Amino acid sequence: MCPFRKSLSAVLLVFSVLSPLPAFANSFDKGLSAYQRGDYSEALRVWRPLAEQGHVEAQFKLGLMYAKGEGVRRDPAVAARWYHKAAEAGHVAAQNNLGIMYENGWGVRRDLAKALKWYRKAADAGYAKAQYNLGIMYAIGLGVPQDKVEAARWLRKAAQQGHRQARSALRFFVR
């Protein structure tokens, strides 16, 4: 094969691999538009294949839809599975939501150690809601020894990002 043909083949291969990426994004946006209009069945139709192919935001959105019963029968177990996929990929809101599910036993067996694990991952990444949740766990000793210093540390981080409940919790729990 001549060098020009090899180069052309390589370029075509790269384009064929990368060409689905804009379509991936366009499809997600199409689902988002449907979701925002309240057309949950269309959002589900668009997002499910994306989520099954590993699109992290689509996985998170399916988790929300199953948790809330938007366009589907409310199913916390299915919500937890979609959240778990997105959480494993580093989606901080999914990590926090999965922590909430483990803390409360919604769709999963209640497991405070797993709740703590997922809250901590999201909190370490700077997610204020998870910092608040983690702070509350330390403040009341839920799944961890009660530790007002650790509670204050996490609640302050959340409060510094404007989390109102964290500000209130700091005044209440940490004196």
C-alpha positions in Angstrom: 0.0 0.0 0.0 1.4 3.4 -0.9 2.1 5.9 2.0 -0.6 8.3 0.8 -3.2 5.5 1.0 -2.0 4.5 4.5 -2.4 8.1 5.7 -5.8 8.5 4.1 -6.9 5.2 5.7 -5.7 6.4 9.1 -7.5 9.7 8.7 -10.7 8.0 7.7 -10.5 5.6 10.6 -10.1 8.5 13.1 -13.1 10.3 11.6 -15.2 7.2 11.7 -14.4 6.7 15.3 -14.9 10.3 16.3 -17.9 11.0 14.1 -20.5 9.5 16.6 -19.3 12.0 19.3 -21.3 15.0 18.1 -24.3 12.8 17.4 -24.0 11.5 21.0 -24.1 15.0 22.3 -26.9 16.1 19.9 -28.9 13.1 21.0 -28.4 13.9 24.7 -29.5 17.5 24.0 -32.6 16.2 22.2 -33.5 14.2 25.3 -32.8 17.1 27.5 -35.1 19.3 25.5 -37.9 16.7 25.7 -37.3 16.3 29.4 -37.6 20.1 30.0 -40.9 20.1 28.0 -42.2 17.4 30.2 -42.1 14.8 27.4 -40.6 12.1 29.6 -41.3 9.2 27.3 -39.3 10.9 24.5 -36.5 11.7 26.9 -36.4 8.1 28.0 -36.5 6.9 24.4 -33.5 9.1 23.6 -31.5 8.6 26.8 -31.8 4.9 27.4 -29.6 3.8 24.5 -27.1 6.5 25.4 -27.0 5.4 29.0 -26.6 1.7 27.9 -23.6 2.8 25.8 -22.0 4.5 28.8 -23.1 8.1 28.5 -22.7 9.2 32.2 -25.1 12.2 32.2 -27.8 10.0 30.5 -27.3 7.4 33.2 -27.7 10.0 35.9 -30.9 11.4 34.2 -32.4 7.9 34.0 -31.7 7.5 37.7 -33.6 10.7 38.4 -36.5 9.6 36.2 -36.8 6.3 37.9 -36.4 7.9 41.4 -39.1 10.4 40.7 -41.4 8.3 38.5 -41.1 10.6 35.5 -42.3 8.8 32.4 -41.8 5.5 34.1 -43.1 3.6 37.1 -41.2 4.9 40.1 -38.6 2.3 40.9 -35.9 3.1 43.4 -34.0 -0.1 42.7 -33.7 0.8 39.0 -32.8 4.4 40.0 -30.0 3.1 42.2 -28.6 0.9 39.4 -28.4 3.9 37.0 -27.0 6.1 39.8 -24.4 3.5 40.5 -23.2 3.4 36.9 -22.9 7.2 36.8 -21.3 7.3 40.3 -18.7 4.8 39.3 -17.8 7.0 36.4 -17.3 10.0 38.7 -20.6 11.8 38.4 -20.8 13.7 41.7 -24.6 14.3 41.8 -25.1 10.6 41.2 -22.6 9.8 44.0 -24.6 12.0 46.4 -27.9 10.6 45.3 -26.6 7.0 45.7 -25.4 8.0 49.2 -28.9 9.2 50.0 -30.3 5.9 48.8 -27.9 3.8 50.9 -28.5 6.1 53.9 -32.3 5.6 53.7 -32.5 2.1 52.2 -34.4 3.3 49.1 -34.0 0.7 46.3 -31.0 -0.8 48.1 -30.4 -2.4 51.5 -29.6 0.3 54.0 -25.9 0.5 54.4 -24.4 3.5 56.2 -20.8 2.6 55.3 -21.7 2.7 51.6 -23.7 6.0 52.1 -20.6 7.4 53.8 -18.3 6.2 50.9 -20.5 7.8 48.2 -21.0 11.1 50.1 -17.2 11.3 50.8 -16.4 10.8 47.1 -18.7 13.6 46.0 -17.7 15.8 49.0 -14.0 15.3 48.2 -14.8 16.5 44.7 -16.3 19.7 46.1 -20.0 18.8 45.8 -21.8 21.0 48.4 -24.8 18.8 48.9 -22.6 15.8 49.7 -20.4 17.9 52.0 -23.6 18.8 53.8 -24.8 15.2 54.0 -21.4 14.1 55.2 -21.3 16.9 57.8 -24.7 15.8 59.1 -23.6 12.2 59.4 -20.6 13.3 61.6 -22.8 15.8 63.6 -25.3 13.2 64.7 -23.0 10.2 64.6 -24.8 8.3 61.9 -22.7 5.4 60.7 -19.6 7.1 62.2 -18.6 8.2 65.6 -20.0 11.6 66.4 -17.3 14.2 65.6 -18.2 17.9 65.8 -14.9 18.9 64.5 -15.3 16.8 61.4 -18.9 17.9 61.1 -17.9 21.5 61.2 -15.2 21.0 58.6 -17.7 19.5 56.1 -20.5 21.9 56.9 -18.2 24.9 56.5 -17.1 23.7 53.1 -20.8 23.4 52.0 -21.7 26.7 53.6 -18.8 28.5 51.8 -20.5 27.4 48.5 -23.8 29.0 49.6 -25.5 25.8 50.9 -28.2 27.4 53.2 -28.9 24.2 55.2 -25.2 23.9 55.9 -25.1 27.4 57.4 -28.1 26.6 59.6 -26.6 23.3 60.6 -23.4 25.0 61.6 -25.3 27.3 64.0 -27.3 24.3 65.4 -24.7 21.5 65.6 -21.4 23.3 66.1 -21.3 25.9 68.9 
